[in-house]
Amino acid sequence: MEKKPQFNGPRRPGGSRPRPGQRPRPGDRNSKDPYATNEHIRAREVRLVGDNVEQGVYPIDKALRIAREQELDLIEISPTADPPVCRILDYQKFLYQQKKRQKEQKQKATKVVVKEIRFGPQTDDHDYNFKLKHAKGFLSEGSKVKAYVFFRGRSILFKEQGEILLLRFANDLEEYGKVEMMPVLEGKRMTIMLSPVKAQAPKKEKAPRPEKKEDGDKPATDNNSTRE
């Protein structure tokens, strides 16, 4: 007689649930969490840091007990250290502060914009002044200017003329930008880099000092005044 296969119902996704008192396996941790917390920390001992604990190395069970007594979370902030470094904080507040800090860092990071201006080795004055005007606008906006002379064919023979042109260009922009890189020949291009000059804050005018009265300006006392 053939045995019928037993069917115990559908299995739970992610394997069996941990028994009470059993630590979750690493696979049970939410992959979206950037930090391991509480029972998800797999190290046997951790180093506690922070103002709300006595810093030092603790067995994981004791570190978890300290966190529970403060009604906070044990957060593994440096898992690669030996032993891993943890802090005892409110996990949601900790994540909020991390996101806020990252947002502030992105705002502080200035995006550098580089504008390119191309010349020929024999650029006439009209074209030169037109591009010079554009460069002044770019530097005033805070962008860098990368100017280069492109040598086509046998015009590479005029590389000295191209260098003179770029140095003249930098000299005419002295009030708007400073030379970050002197003319360099790379292949068929000779390039110069200019960065904007930071605007100087206006100097505060000093308040005029009150004039000191000389001794001769003191009012004279009447020595002939009569006493009552």
PALUM-910260 format. One record per residue (C-alpha): x, y, z. Coordinates in nm, 2 decimals, m for minus. Layout:
PALUM-910260
@c1:X; c2:Y; c3:Z
...
end
This chain:
PALUM-910260
@c1:0.00; c2:0.00; c3:0.00
@c1:0.15; c2:0.33; c3:m0.11
@c1:0.19; c2:0.61; c3:0.15
@c1:0.02; c2:0.93; c3:0.08
@c1:0.25; c2:1.24; c3:0.10
@c1:0.17; c2:1.45; c3:0.40
@c1:0.08; c2:1.81; c3:0.34
@c1:0.12; c2:2.05; c3:0.64
@c1:0.01; c2:2.36; c3:0.46
@c1:0.21; c2:2.65; c3:0.31
@c1:0.54; c2:2.73; c3:0.46
@c1:0.60; c2:3.08; c3:0.60
@c1:0.83; c2:3.30; c3:0.38
@c1:1.17; c2:3.35; c3:0.52
@c1:1.19; c2:3.02; c3:0.72
@c1:1.06; c2:2.93; c3:1.06
@c1:1.00; c2:3.19; c3:1.33
@c1:1.25; c2:3.20; c3:1.61
@c1:1.14; c2:3.05; c3:1.94
@c1:1.09; c2:3.28; c3:2.24
@c1:1.43; c2:3.37; c3:2.38
@c1:1.61; c2:3.27; c3:2.06
@c1:1.81; c2:3.54; c3:1.87
@c1:1.69; c2:3.61; c3:1.52
@c1:1.91; c2:3.49; c3:1.24
@c1:2.09; c2:3.75; c3:1.02
@c1:1.84; c2:3.67; c3:0.74
@c1:1.55; c2:3.78; c3:0.96
@c1:1.68; c2:4.14; c3:0.97
@c1:1.50; c2:4.40; c3:0.76
@c1:1.74; c2:4.46; c3:0.47
@c1:1.63; c2:4.83; c3:0.46
@c1:1.78; c2:4.90; c3:0.81
@c1:2.12; c2:5.05; c3:0.76
@c1:2.22; c2:4.95; c3:1.12
@c1:2.19; c2:4.63; c3:1.32
@c1:2.01; c2:4.69; c3:1.64
@c1:1.93; c2:4.50; c3:1.97
@c1:1.90; c2:4.13; c3:1.91
@c1:2.01; c2:4.16; c3:1.55
@c1:2.37; c2:4.23; c3:1.66
@c1:2.56; c2:3.91; c3:1.62
@c1:2.88; c2:3.99; c3:1.82
@c1:2.94; c2:3.83; c3:2.15
@c1:3.08; c2:4.15; c3:2.30
@c1:3.06; c2:4.51; c3:2.20
@c1:3.22; c2:4.84; c3:2.29
@c1:2.98; c2:5.10; c3:2.43
@c1:3.04; c2:5.47; c3:2.36
@c1:2.84; c2:5.78; c3:2.44
@c1:2.75; c2:6.02; c3:2.72
@c1:2.48; c2:5.80; c3:2.87
@c1:2.69; c2:5.50; c3:2.95
@c1:3.02; c2:5.41; c3:3.11
@c1:3.23; c2:5.35; c3:2.81
@c1:3.40; c2:5.01; c3:2.77
@c1:3.37; c2:4.66; c3:2.64
@c1:3.06; c2:4.46; c3:2.75
@c1:2.92; c2:4.12; c3:2.68
@c1:2.62; c2:4.15; c3:2.44
@c1:2.37; c2:4.04; c3:2.70
@c1:2.48; c2:4.31; c3:2.95
@c1:2.48; c2:4.58; c3:2.68
@c1:2.12; c2:4.48; c3:2.58
@c1:2.02; c2:4.49; c3:2.95
@c1:2.16; c2:4.84; c3:2.99
@c1:1.97; c2:4.95; c3:2.68
@c1:1.65; c2:4.80; c3:2.81
@c1:1.69; c2:4.97; c3:3.15
@c1:1.71; c2:5.31; c3:2.97
@c1:1.42; c2:5.21; c3:2.74
@c1:1.64; c2:5.28; c3:2.44
@c1:1.80; c2:5.07; c3:2.16
@c1:2.14; c2:4.92; c3:2.12
@c1:2.27; c2:5.04; c3:1.78
@c1:2.58; c2:4.90; c3:1.61
@c1:2.74; c2:5.20; c3:1.45
@c1:3.07; c2:5.05; c3:1.36
@c1:3.03; c2:4.68; c3:1.28
@c1:3.39; c2:4.64; c3:1.13
@c1:3.56; c2:4.74; c3:1.45
@c1:3.69; c2:4.47; c3:1.69
@c1:3.48; c2:4.45; c3:1.90
@c1:3.19; c2:4.63; c3:1.72
@c1:3.11; c2:4.98; c3:1.85
@c1:2.76; c2:5.05; c3:1.97
@c1:2.56; c2:5.33; c3:2.11
@c1:2.25; c2:5.33; c3:2.32
@c1:2.00; c2:5.57; c3:2.17
@c1:1.64; c2:5.59; c3:2.04
@c1:1.68; c2:5.43; c3:1.70
@c1:1.42; c2:5.64; c3:1.52
@c1:1.57; c2:5.96; c3:1.65
@c1:1.91; c2:5.84; c3:1.55
@c1:1.80; c2:5.77; c3:1.19
@c1:1.63; c2:6.11; c3:1.18
@c1:1.95; c2:6.29; c3:1.29
@c1:2.16; c2:6.09; c3:1.04
@c1:1.93; c2:6.19; c3:0.75
@c1:1.93; c2:6.55; c3:0.86
@c1:2.31; c2:6.56; c3:0.88
@c1:2.34; c2:6.40; c3:0.53
@c1:2.10; c2:6.66; c3:0.39
@c1:2.30; c2:6.95; c3:0.55
@c1:2.62; c2:6.81; c3:0.40
@c1:2.46; c2:6.79; c3:0.05
@c1:2.35; c2:7.15; c3:0.08
@c1:2.69; c2:7.27; c3:0.19
@c1:2.86; c2:7.09; c3:m0.10
@c1:2.89; c2:7.34; c3:m0.38
@c1:2.84; c2:7.22; c3:m0.73
@c1:3.13; c2:7.34; c3:m0.95
@c1:3.02; c2:7.44; c3:m1.30
@c1:3.29; c2:7.47; c3:m1.57
@c1:3.22; c2:7.67; c3:m1.88
@c1:3.43; c2:7.61; c3:m2.19
@c1:3.54; c2:7.88; c3:m2.43
@c1:3.71; c2:7.79; c3:m2.75
@c1:3.96; c2:8.00; c3:m2.95
@c1:4.15; c2:7.96; c3:m3.27
@c1:4.52; c2:8.05; c3:m3.29
@c1:4.43; c2:8.35; c3:m3.51
@c1:4.11; c2:8.48; c3:m3.34
@c1:4.02; c2:8.83; c3:m3.44
@c1:3.95; c2:9.11; c3:m3.19
@c1:3.57; c2:9.11; c3:m3.25
@c1:3.54; c2:8.74; c3:m3.17
@c1:3.79; c2:8.78; c3:m2.88
@c1:3.59; c2:9.06; c3:m2.71
@c1:3.26; c2:8.87; c3:m2.76
@c1:3.40; c2:8.56; c3:m2.58
@c1:3.57; c2:8.78; c3:m2.31
@c1:3.23; c2:8.93; c3:m2.23
@c1:3.08; c2:8.58; c3:m2.19
@c1:3.37; c2:8.48; c3:m1.96
@c1:3.31; c2:8.78; c3:m1.74
@c1:2.95; c2:8.68; c3:m1.70
@c1:3.04; c2:8.31; c3:m1.62
@c1:3.30; c2:8.41; c3:m1.36
@c1:3.06; c2:8.66; c3:m1.20
@c1:2.80; c2:8.38; c3:m1.16
@c1:3.06; c2:8.17; c3:m0.98
@c1:3.14; c2:7.93; c3:m1.26
@c1:3.49; c2:7.83; c3:m1.36
@c1:3.61; c2:7.91; c3:m1.71
@c1:3.81; c2:7.66; c3:m1.91
@c1:3.95; c2:7.84; c3:m2.22
@c1:4.14; c2:7.66; c3:m2.48
@c1:4.30; c2:7.72; c3:m2.82
@c1:4.23; c2:7.44; c3:m3.07
@c1:4.51; c2:7.39; c3:m3.33
@c1:4.38; c2:7.23; c3:m3.65
@c1:4.63; c2:7.07; c3:m3.89
@c1:4.94; c2:7.28; c3:m3.95
@c1:4.82; c2:7.56; c3:m3.72
@c1:5.00; c2:7.37; c3:m3.44
@c1:5.30; c2:7.58; c3:m3.56
@c1:5.13; c2:7.88; c3:m3.40
@c1:5.13; c2:7.73; c3:m3.05
@c1:5.33; c2:8.03; c3:m2.91
@c1:5.07; c2:8.26; c3:m3.05
@c1:4.80; c2:8.05; c3:m2.88
@c1:4.98; c2:8.08; c3:m2.55
@c1:5.00; c2:8.46; c3:m2.58
@c1:4.63; c2:8.47; c3:m2.65
@c1:4.54; c2:8.27; c3:m2.34
@c1:4.77; c2:8.48; c3:m2.12
@c1:4.61; c2:8.80; c3:m2.26
@c1:4.27; c2:8.65; c3:m2.19
@c1:4.37; c2:8.58; c3:m1.82
@c1:4.51; c2:8.93; c3:m1.78
@c1:4.19; c2:9.09; c3:m1.91
@c1:3.99; c2:8.88; c3:m1.66
@c1:4.21; c2:8.97; c3:m1.36
@c1:3.93; c2:9.14; c3:m1.18
@c1:3.69; c2:8.85; c3:m1.23
@c1:3.90; c2:8.54; c3:m1.20
@c1:4.24; c2:8.40; c3:m1.10
@c1:4.45; c2:8.16; c3:m1.29
@c1:4.41; c2:7.81; c3:m1.15
@c1:4.61; c2:7.64; c3:m1.42
@c1:4.86; c2:7.80; c3:m1.66
@c1:4.84; c2:7.73; c3:m2.03
@c1:4.91; c2:7.36; c3:m2.10
@c1:4.94; c2:7.19; c3:m2.44
@c1:4.75; c2:6.86; c3:m2.45
@c1:4.74; c2:6.71; c3:m2.80
@c1:4.59; c2:6.97; c3:m3.03
@c1:4.46; c2:7.18; c3:m2.74
@c1:4.62; c2:7.44; c3:m2.52
@c1:4.41; c2:7.50; c3:m2.21
@c1:4.40; c2:7.75; c3:m1.93
@c1:4.17; c2:7.73; c3:m1.62
@c1:4.03; c2:8.03; c3:m1.44
@c1:3.83; c2:8.02; c3:m1.11
@c1:3.61; c2:8.31; c3:m0.99
@c1:3.75; c2:8.57; c3:m0.75
@c1:3.55; c2:8.58; c3:m0.42
@c1:3.38; c2:8.90; c3:m0.37
@c1:3.54; c2:9.09; c3:m0.07
@c1:3.30; c2:9.20; c3:0.20
@c1:3.27; c2:9.58; c3:0.23
@c1:3.48; c2:9.72; c3:0.50
@c1:3.30; c2:9.87; c3:0.79
@c1:3.36; c2:10.24; c3:0.84
@c1:3.50; c2:10.33; c3:1.18
@c1:3.29; c2:10.56; c3:1.38
@c1:3.46; c2:10.90; c3:1.44
@c1:3.62; c2:10.93; c3:1.78
@c1:3.49; c2:11.22; c3:1.99
@c1:3.74; c2:11.51; c3:2.00
@c1:3.92; c2:11.56; c3:2.33
@c1:3.88; c2:11.90; c3:2.48
@c1:4.21; c2:12.08; c3:2.55
@c1:4.29; c2:12.23; c3:2.89
@c1:4.24; c2:12.58; c3:2.75
@c1:3.88; c2:12.50; c3:2.65
@c1:3.77; c2:12.43; c3:3.01
@c1:3.53; c2:12.69; c3:3.14
@c1:3.71; c2:12.94; c3:3.37
@c1:3.61; c2:12.95; c3:3.73
@c1:3.51; c2:13.28; c3:3.89
@c1:3.75; c2:13.32; c3:4.17
@c1:3.58; c2:13.65; c3:4.27
@c1:3.25; c2:13.48; c3:4.34
@c1:3.11; c2:13.59; c3:4.68
@c1:3.01; c2:13.35; c3:4.94
@c1:2.67; c2:13.39; c3:5.11
end
